[in-house]
Amino acid sequence: MGRRTVLIVDDQSEFRLLARELLETDGFIVVGEAGDAQAALRAARDLRPDLVLLDVRLPDGSGVDVARTMRAWKAPPVVVLTSTADYTDEARHCGATGFIPKGLLSGPILRATLEAP
Amino acid sequence: MKPTARLPWLLVPAAITWAWLATRQQQRADRPWTFLVSDVVPGLVLIAAGLTIWSRRPQNRCWWLLVAAGFAWYVGDFLQSTNDDVVLGAFAFGGWYGLFVGWAVLAFPNGRLQHRHDRVLVVTLFALLAGRSVSRLFLHVPPDVAGYGVQNRFLPITDDRWWRMVEGVFARAYVAAMVGVLMSVAHRWIRSSRPGRRMLSAALFAATALAAAVAYEYATGWNAELPGATGLRIFYVVWWAYAAMAFALAVGLLRVRRTRSAVVDLVAELGHDAPPARLGDALARALGDASLTLLPWSAAAGRYVDDRARPVELPVDQPNRAVTRIERRGEPIAALVHDIALREDPGLINAVVAAVRLTIDNEQLQAEIETQLAEVAASRARIVAAGDAERRRIERDLHDGAQQRLVTIALALRLAETRLDGDASPGVRGVLSQAVKDLSEAIVELRDLARGIHPAILSESGLCAALESLVGRSPLPVRLDIVLPDEPPSAIAAAAYFAVSEALTNVVKHANADDVTVRVIANDAVIRIEVTDDGDGGADTHAGSGLRGVADRVASVGGTLRLHSPAASGTRVEVELPCVSP
């Protein structure tokens, strides 16, 4: 498998910056960033990333709803939610592949989440 | 009761003695027993009726008028005396009972003469009887008058024309006066509505009996020598008519008293939750006055209002209508518009006024309490809502502030860790790894703290998701059944969430349970929550602040919390919440 392209969606620019550096260090290609739900949908449609790293709590809506919308697309990207453990059930219901607490984000953990059965 | 207030009972032995003496006089004339009974009983009935009225309504003048009539009743019996002076006295003063009886009928039921023509009638009766007494004392009486052998020692005038003229005038005028009494009562009866008529019926009956009796007596000539049995029968009719009349007056007054009692009983039965319209209707029924209207005073409008809160004018100068204003410390409470006949019993009106005042006072107090309770409930709901809003704000601040900063630091440390040169000492790598680990634990603790303050998932994903998350985090296996067609208002959702959260916390901490079920069933009106376990039981809402606080929160939105937790039989927490915000 080649290097995966990633879209990072979070309203905190510092988080996006550090996450980009972490993931690129670990072999991912960060193709874009978005700070809110609308921008996330636009970027995912335009950039067609392999996966979207999506924060649950966004300024203009819920990351769960964004994931649900992407899930309905013809070629849905893989979505991984980041937030607290409260949203694991929601992640399952909205079709997200997995869930990673933000503080534990790293390339290996993301890869493990994607490869988990 | 003062000792002197019992003195009228002394009239009982006096009356019996007086009646016995009178009967002794008649026995000299060898009267049949039917005569003696018909002669003695009406007098005693008059006295008994008077004393009955006195015992119930001592302020009512009718009582002594009837007693006086009873004692006067027996004066005529002394015509059979062997003493000439006693015979003359009986002849001159017999028949005065008519004055007292007529007066009592006109003064019925409150003991006062209400109209000028009534006072004229009483004065006329007095004048007629006084004139006849003077005539019989001082004018010559023919010796054939009933064979009583009256000896007039004051003015032995042999010409009896003057006496006959006075007697003739008296007889006609007396009948006319008694018919006047009848007409006066009949007039009042006709002009009255139902309560007035009910009260006056006894007086009307009495007046009719009286007029009939007098008509019998004087139509046949006061001393007519009718053939034996026929003459006696007429006397019997007259005498028993007086007895029936006395009985009717006493019954009439007792009926008024029953009405008064009925009013008091009615108001007591109505209790403090009777609205003015219902109270007015009930009073109208109790008093038998369908026209009675209770008009509460509106302080806001500064006027009396009807049962639809529309301002109304009190009637002025309407025939047969009267207005009784009900006040408290000079401030109007209500007005009663009723038949004027009710005023003839001031005690009845006083009872009604007191009862209405009490009922309206109670109602106003009840309304004030309900208003204050509603304000307290609304205030409590606002306090809880404000608290929830503050908790949401704090949680959001924690999430967006400290938590994000810690997350960022954790990522930065992890990035630093990955970029360390291969030459970095293992000690530095170990310190960095430990820092990342500690930081991650701090982030988890901070999230738990924030969730305890307010679960973000509740605001962002709703009650169903929040409960699923809550159950999912529980260290015990929990069955969750949810039927929640619509998302409830935030205050209701928060109350439901914290109720389940507290119940599950208690199960984990204290119950030693193996089987735990959370059931949330909602319909259009209510959300029913049930958290059951098979643990040790013995929980108590008063034992700790947790469930008590949940119960307060539930109550703040108009819900209820019930706890069933018998020892060793598990625990069931039942919560009912309305589906609308308070």
HADDOCK unambig.tbl for C-alpha pairs under 7 A between the chains (distance, minus, plus):
assign (segid A and resid 14 and name CA) (segid B and resid 408 and name CA) 6.76 0.50 0.50
assign (segid A and resid 15 and name CA) (segid B and resid 408 and name CA) 5.59 0.50 0.50
assign (segid A and resid 18 and name CA) (segid B and resid 411 and name CA) 6.28 0.50 0.50
assign (segid A and resid 18 and name CA) (segid B and resid 412 and name CA) 6.38 0.50 0.50
assign (segid A and resid 22 and name CA) (segid B and resid 415 and name CA) 5.59 0.50 0.50
assign (segid A and resid 62 and name CA) (segid B and resid 460 and name CA) 6.85 0.50 0.50
assign (segid A and resid 86 and name CA) (segid B and resid 457 and name CA) 6.85 0.50 0.50
assign (segid A and resid 86 and name CA) (segid B and resid 469 and name CA) 5.42 0.50 0.50
assign (segid A and resid 87 and name CA) (segid B and resid 469 and name CA) 6.86 0.50 0.50
assign (segid A and resid 89 and name CA) (segid B and resid 469 and name CA) 6.44 0.50 0.50
assign (segid A and resid 90 and name CA) (segid B and resid 465 and name CA) 6.89 0.50 0.50
assign (segid A and resid 102 and name CA) (segid B and resid 407 and name CA) 6.40 0.50 0.50
assign (segid A and resid 103 and name CA) (segid B and resid 407 and name CA) 4.67 0.50 0.50
assign (segid A and resid 103 and name CA) (segid B and resid 410 and name CA) 5.80 0.50 0.50
assign (segid A and resid 103 and name CA) (segid B and resid 411 and name CA) 6.45 0.50 0.50
assign (segid A and resid 103 and name CA) (segid B and resid 440 and name CA) 5.87 0.50 0.50
assign (segid A and resid 104 and name CA) (segid B and resid 440 and name CA) 6.89 0.50 0.50
